[in-house]
Amino acid sequence: MSEAKLNDLNPYLHGMYAPVAREVSVDDLPFVGEIPRDLHGAYFRNGPNPAESPKGMHHWFDGDGMLHGIWFENGKARYRNRYVQTEDLKANGASPLGGIFEPSRRAPGRKVNYRDTANTDAVYHNGQLLALWYISGQPVAVDVQTLDTIRTETFAGKLPRNISAHSKVDPETGELVFFDYALYEPKMWTGTVSASGELTHLQEINLPGPRLPHDMGMTKDYVILHDLPVIFSDSAIRNRMWQIHVADQPTRFGVVPRKGGEPKWFEFPTCYVYHVINCWEEGDDVVMAACKMVPNGLEPEMKYGPYAAMADVLALRAQPFLWRMNMKTGAGREEQLDDALSEFPIVNNEFCGRKTKYSYHVIFDDCVEQRFSALLKYNLETGVGERHDFPERVFGSEPAFAPRINATSEDDGYLITFTHDFDGKSEAHIIDAQNMTAPPLAHIQLPQRVPLGFHGIWASGV
């Protein structure tokens, strides 16, 4: 089958997932409704956007990272999108590293095994964005006003390896707390970068074997690492599944002092966790709230041909759980918050690592393709949810919580999200976080379609 015909079958290269060709900048965007004047800052969302037509099998995670940003100030909004200028993008198709359907490779001077796209996540640290990649890549520093790439970030040359997506920023200390892992070695790392950008701590953690974690937890005093029963497999790549083999072993969470020390491991029934909601300390307990994966119950879509297995793996379904880990007794307890399905959770990041009452999740449309038909505000104390549905044929992005200027409570603010529809139009919606069922306060018209993608972040006052 020709490359063009092969990629005609890939759902993540077409429709709402198709890349956009232009980098644009538009000030004073038109909108319907009212942009609150106590909303000041920017919402950024990362995602894959192939700069060139893919050659051979293409996984959604292979697309070059593109950041989309919308800035709010004085009741107005502006938009900009830019590619993340990774080493592999700058190679103009001549990168020595391949996509993740291909066997991994070693390349001189590179610290990754695959083409590093920095397309997964973004964190706001030390006055700049860091674009991060799922399979633990090199962080890329990006200007928070222009989205222009500044550099591949090495923290003054002291970063020995990589940083994975879903690393955290402590809102009180300004520290970046990160994790890293190896595809073929039984090791994981956790480290800290100061608020001013100095690497201050790096610790190696031994594991029973190589693992493929996706997220981590952070509290005021601890990091929670995931030793999940999922193992990277080259044979899975050869069978075009890319993902993973689930081993017959328990799930373990390792609680590690942030300033260094031996991890304390807690065993739980076998499961996989993609995304952590938040973590905090309650007395002697370290508590992690996260979305626990469950079978998606969907039939594989044979119309996708060799991409059917990829589409099935990407059809995430999960339920919210709490795990309590007592640091004195070593006892662990798992409790389910709700049996409703939700994923891509976020919180007010001013409370990251501290106990939160609320979290905000996406609801997946009932299909194999990854698209979000609603948002859900969870009360983590009661398990009660309040839903915000997008209009029919309109789908959202992972939102970010934007605190209102002079906010007086944890949920005093707004959810910001990009939307996408079947007609090729995109908007930004501003939703009152204390009135989720109400229509958006504002629909901001974007100058071009924003492809469906991955994770978002809010940066206050920029």
N, C-alpha and C positions, 0 to 999 in steps of 0.2 A: 504494500500500500504506500502511495506517495506521502511525503511529509504533509502536504496540504490536505490530502484526504484524511490522513491520520488525525490531524489536529482539528479537522471539522467535527470530529467526534468528542472533542474535549469541551465539556460544558463551561470550564473556567477560562476559556479564551473568547467567549462570545456573549452577546446580549449585555446584561448589566455588569458582566465581569470583563468585558473586552477592554483592552488598554485605550487610553486617550493619547493622542499624538502630540498635543501642544502643552507647553508650560505657559501659563497666562498669569497676569496680575490685573485685578480690577478693584478700584476704589469705589466707595459710595454705592454699594449694591442696592438694587431695588428690592422692596419687601412689602408684604401685606401684614397688617397688624401693627404692633409697636415693639421696638427693641428697647428693653428696660434700660434706663440710664444708670441703674446701679449694677449693670453688667459690664465689667471691664477686664479684658484679657483675651485669650485666644484658645480656640479648640483646634487640635491637630489630629489628623488620622493618617495612619500608615497603611500601605497595602501594595500588592504586586502589580506591576505595570510593565510588561516586557517591552524593552526599547527596540528589539528586533523580532521579526517573525521567528518563532521557535523552530529549532531543527531537531528532529527526532521526537521521542516522548517528552512531554512537558508536564511537570507537576505544577499545581497552583503556586506552591512555595518558591518556584524558580523565578518568578517574575521580578524584574528589577524594582527596588523599593522606590515608591513615590509618596511624598508627603503632601497632604492637602491641608491648608490652614484657613481659618476665618477668624478675623480680629474684630472685637467689639469695643467701642468707646463712644461716649456721648450720644447714644442712640443711633449710631451708624455702624456699618460693617464693611470690611474689605476682604477679598479672597486672593489667594495665591497658591499655586502648586509647583513643586520642583522635584526632579529626580534626586535621590540620595546618591551622591557621587562616590560609590564604592570603588575599590581597586578593580573589581571585575567589570563594572560598568565602564570605567575609563579605558579598559582594555579593548573596547570596540569590537567585541566578538572574538578576540584572540586570547581569552583567558585560558590558562592551562587547566582550570577546574571545570567539571561538568555539573549538570543538574542532578537532582537526587533520585532520578530513575536510573542513573548510571552508577557503576562502581565508584567508590570513593578513590581519591588520588592524593598523592603528596606533590607539592610544588615548592621549589626553592623559595625561601623567604616568606612563605604563607603559613598561617597558624590554623587553617581550616582544611577540611577534607572535601568540601563541595563549594560550588560557586556561591559566594557569600553575598546575599542580596540586601541585607539590612531592611527587610520589608515588613517585619512583623509587628514591632512595638516601638513606642517612643516614650522616653522619660524626660522630665524637665529637671535639670540639675546644674548648679553653678552657672545659672544665667543662660544656658543653652540647651537645645534638645540633643538627646542621644538617640539615634536610630539603631535598633537592635534586631537581631535575627534569631529565629527559633532554634536552629541547630548549633547555637552558641558560636557567634562570630565576632568580628572586630567591630567595636562601637564606632559610629560615625558622628562627629559633632556637627551640628547644624545651627545656623543663625536663627534665633527665635523671631526676628522681625522680617527676614527676607526668605527664609528657607534655603538659602545658599549653603552649600557644604563648606565647612571650615577646614576639617582634616579628619583623617582616621585617628581616633583618640587613643593614645597610649598612656596618658597620665604621666607626662614627662619621661616617657620611655620605660616606665616601671611596670607596665602591665605585661606579665610573662605569657599569658594565654589569651583567652576570650572572655566575653560576657554574654550570657544568654538573655533573650527576651524575658520580660516579667521580673527583672530586678526592680528593687524598690528604693524610694527616697523617703527618708525619715523627715516628717514635717517639722519636728522640733530641732533636730541637730543639723539638718540639711545634708546629712551623709547619704551617699549612694551605697546601698547594700546589695551585692550581686552574687550570682552563682555561675558556675561553669561546669561542664562535664565533658567526658571523652567518649567517643563512640565505641572504641575498641579496648579501652583500659578500664579496670575496676576502680575508678576514682571519680571524685567530684571535688569541687573547690568552692569556697565562699570567701568573700572579701569585702572590704570597705574602702570607699573613697571619700575623703573629707569634703566639707561644703565648698572648699576652695580648690578642689580638684587634685588633691594629693592622695596617692595610694597608701593607706595607713595600715592595712591588715590583709593578709592572704593566708588561707589555711587549706591544706589538702585533707580530704576525707576518704578513707578506704571503704570500698564496697565489696560485696560478695562477687560481683561481676559487673560488666558494662551495663549501663542503664540508659533510658531515653526519657528523662523527666521533661516537663514542660514549664513548670512554675515553681515558686518557692513562697514561703511565708516569712514575715518579719514582725517582731514585737519590739517593745522598748529595749529589751535585754537579750533577745534570742533571734536566731535564724532557724526556720523549719525547712529542712531538706527532704526531698521525696525520693525514697528508694522504692520505686514502683516495679511490679513484676512485668516489665515491658523491656524487651531487649532488641537493640538494633540488629538487623539481619541483612547481609548481602544477598542471601538466597531470596528474601522477599523482594529485593530490588530486581533480581533476575526474573522473578515471576510478576513484575510490574505492579506490585502492591505498595511499594516503598515501605510501608510502615513496619511492622513490629510483630514480634512473637510474644504472646502472653504466657509467662512461665507459671508453673504450678507452685506458687510460693506466696507467702503473705505480703501485703503492703506494709512498708515500714516508713515511719516519719522520724527523722533525726532532729532533735532539738539541740542546737549548738549555741553556746554563749557568743554573742556578737564580738566580744573582745578576745575570743580565743578560748579553747578548752575542748575537752572530749565530748563528742555528741552522746546524747542519751536517746536510745532507740526505743520506739513504741511500735508493737505489731498490731495490725488490724486485718480483717478479712480482705482477701484479694480484691483489688479494684484499681481503676485508673482515674486520675484527676488531671484535667487539663488546666483549670483556672481556679485560683484561690480568690475568695471573696475578701477576707481580711483576717488578721490574727491579733490576739491580745493576751494579756495576763490577768488572771483572776485568782488572787491568793497564790496557792502553790500550783495552780493549773496554768498550762499554756494551752490556749484555745485556738483552733484553726477552723474557720468557716470556709467551705469550698463546694464546688459543684462536682458531684460524684457521677461518673459515666454509667449509663445503663444502655442495654441494647436499643438500637434505634427502631427496630421492628419494621423496617422498610425493606421492600424487595429490591434487589440490585437492578439497576436500569441497564438492560442489555443494549439499548440504543447507543450507549456510550462506548461500546466495544471494549478495547483494552483499558479504557479509563473507568470502567464500571467499578472496579475494586477501589480506586482512588476516591471516586464520588461517594461510595458507601462509607469509607473511613471518615470522610469529611462531614458526613451527615450527623453532627454531634447531637446527642441527647443526654441530659444530665439532670440530677435533682440536688437541691441544697442540703448539706449535712454539716454537723459540727463534730469535731474530734477534740476531746479533752484529754490532756496528757499531764499527769501529776508528777512534778519534778521531785517530790519527796518520796512517794510510795512506788513510783514506776508504773502505776496503774493507768490504763487508757480506756476511754469510753467513746463510742461512736453513737451519735443520735441523728435521726433524720428530721429535718425541719419541715419538709413538705414533699408530697409525691407529685406535684406539678413539675413539668419539664421547663428548665431555663438554663441559660449559659451566658458566657461573656459578662461576668459580674464586675461591677465597679462600685466604689464607695466615694464619699467625699474625702479626697486625699489629704485634707487637713487632719483627718483622723486615722490615717494609715498607721497600723501597728498599735492602735489604741482601740478600746472597745467601741464598737459602732452599733447603733440601733437599726440603721437602715442600709440596704444595699439595692442596687439597680441592675437588672438583668435584661437580656433579650429573650424573646420567644421566637423559636424557629417556625417558619412556615412548614406546613406538613408536606414536605417533598424532599427528595434526595439532595437537591442543590442547597447550599448554605445561604439562606436569606432570612431576614428578621422581619416578622410581620407585626411585632408589638414590643413594647417595653414593660417591665414589671418592677414596681417598687416593693421590696420585701421589708417587713418588720421582722428583724432577726430574733426578737424576743418572743413574738407570738406566732411567727410563721404565716401571718396574714399578708396577702399581696394585693396591690392596687395596680390595675393594668391601664396602659395607654396604647390603644390600637392605632396603627397607621391606616390611612384610607386604603380601600381595595386597590390592588395592583401597585401599591407603594411599599417600599421596604427601607428599613433604617440601617444605620451603622451602630457599632458599639458606641454608646454615648459617653460623655464625660460630665461630671458634676461640677458646676461653676458656682461657687459661693457668692451670694449677694454681697455687695459692699456693706460693711458693718453688719454682717449676718449675726443673728442672735441665737441660732440653734443649728444642730447638725444638718437638718434638711432645708435650711433657709437658703434657697438658691434655685438654680435652673439646671435642667438637663439639656445639653446641646448635642445634636446629632445631624449627620448628613442623611438625606433620603434619596432614593433612586426609584424610577418607575419604568414600566415596560415601554414607554414612549421615548426614553432616552433623556429625560429631564432630571435634574437634581436640584434640591433645595437644602438649606439648613433650617432646622426647626428649633425653636426655643420653647421649652416645656417647663411650666411651673412645677417644681419638685414637690410642693405641698398640695398640688391639685392635679394629680396625674390624669384623671379622667376628662379634664377640660381640654378643649382644642389648644393647639400651640398658641403662645402669645404672639409669635411672629413666624411667617414663612419667608425666608430670604432666598431670592432667586439667584442661583449660581450660574456663572457664565458658560459652563460646560458640564457635561456629565462627570460625576465622580464615581469611578467603578466601585462595586462592592469590594470590600477589603477586610482588614484585620482590626487592629487596636487603636484606640484614641486616648488623648490626654488633654487636660485643661491646664493652662498656665495663667495664673492670675496677674493682672496689672501690666502685661507686656504690650 
